[in-house]
Amino acid sequence: MRVTVCQLREEPEALEEDWAGLVDHVADENSDLVLLPEMPFHPWLAAGRESDGAAWMAAVEAHERWTGRFGELGRAVVAGSRPVARGGLRRNEGFLWEAERGLRPVHHKRYLPDEPGFWEASWYGPGDGGFGIATLPPGGDPSGDRVRAGFLICTDLWFSEHALAMGRAGAHLLLAPRATPAGGLEKWLVGGRAAAVRSGAWCLSSNRAGPGRVHPWGGGGWIVEPEEGEVVAVTTDGEPFATREVDPGAAEAARETYPRYVR
């Protein structure tokens, strides 16, 4: 299947420009899956420590509006993270969207930082610790063998026991939407490569880019292969979208080799 990762800016005009470029790229590359960054359709809420219910709901509504535009990405499955409010609880929700099935919640971000620029635990609550696996059609073909994917939203990536568990549960893809600052790409790539090696799954990540409210965002979406953890694609300011062919069978083969088979 063909997967696309990206980096997107958050300012409204820049986001519209980046989205138009992403739509064209996905059409040209005939992508099957597009991964978006962490909560990409609103300025970063956790830049300030004091949470604001009205601001949270504005972000929820912005993401709902943008969901209505996912069909612009053609037949691709769209994955990402979004703010939600259910039963009075705020969460950061990993989702999959398909034209035929609509949007499906898959995972709520479990591990929340709380420090300058990233006051996430002050803004919303952690998920219940579940790291479930969702299925999606390979190559847009609902009749074929289904590809399995799980989420590690940003900080979740550093708790690699969940990558191992999802690999053993049969995940072919680990999806890691991020909101990480400039200057830290090499460190985050270590986490992505480790998750791929430990799970035996392809690790995909997309990130915010451009100036933020407190600090510039780092960009650098990636695709990492499942056996040796080799980086096969990284986005840049000059090339903000990257698409590669990934083989779910490579993940199944990787799980039979060291260190994945060790129990």
Phi, psi and omega in degrees: 000156181258123184242144181238130170245163187205172165230135185231139175277155187261341179296139188308311181293318179294321179297317177300318179296315180295321180298316178301319177294322178295317178302315180295317180298314182297321177295316181295324185269353180056051186289144175266330183219134175238125176258127178262163177291182179287122177040062193278347193260023178201147174307146186301115185291322189278015175296326178251153186284325184281117180283153185222113183299322180293320178295320178300314181293327175297321178292320176302312182294323178297318179292324177295320178297316182292329176303326178294349179258000184298334177298342176295343179271017174070224185274000186294143165287137181248132178236151178175198177226150184212153173283141176224160175224113182227125179058033180081003182253133176264136180216159173255109194252123170280135186222160166238141178233130173232145181303321184282330189248348184077204185266135178238122170293141180237320189203145172251129183310129188265320189252117191241118173291164177208085184204169183310127181087343183221057182276055188290317180294340176279341184260328184205167185264161179282157171292176185279005180096355178284136176235078186281166178250134176243155180252151175214154183284135176285137177060022180071015184254098183298342182274350184274180174296136188269140177278142181249137184222148174227164184249140165230094187279111175048253185302333175307332185300331184281352179258079195288352174299331179285326174298315178300314182296319180291324175298316180292337176275359174102014179294136172266332184231137167250123185254120187235078172295137186229158165226084186238145188281169177296149175093355184243014188299317183299319178297316181291326176297327175302315179297317179295319179293320179296320179297319179295314181294317184291324184271332191072032179234154171295135177251122180244140178216142172232150188223159169292157179218169176083183180292142175247186181287333182240323186209157175290147177276155191268348185057211176073056168291154184217162168231124182238134183279161195273344187269305182255357182071030179284140179276118183259347177199143173219132177279156178222174176299324179283331179228081188282357179230142178219133179233136177220157172277126176240142184253112176303330178297331178294326177292317180296322178292320181298326182292345178270359183246168179296140000267007189294327186284345185289131181245000000 
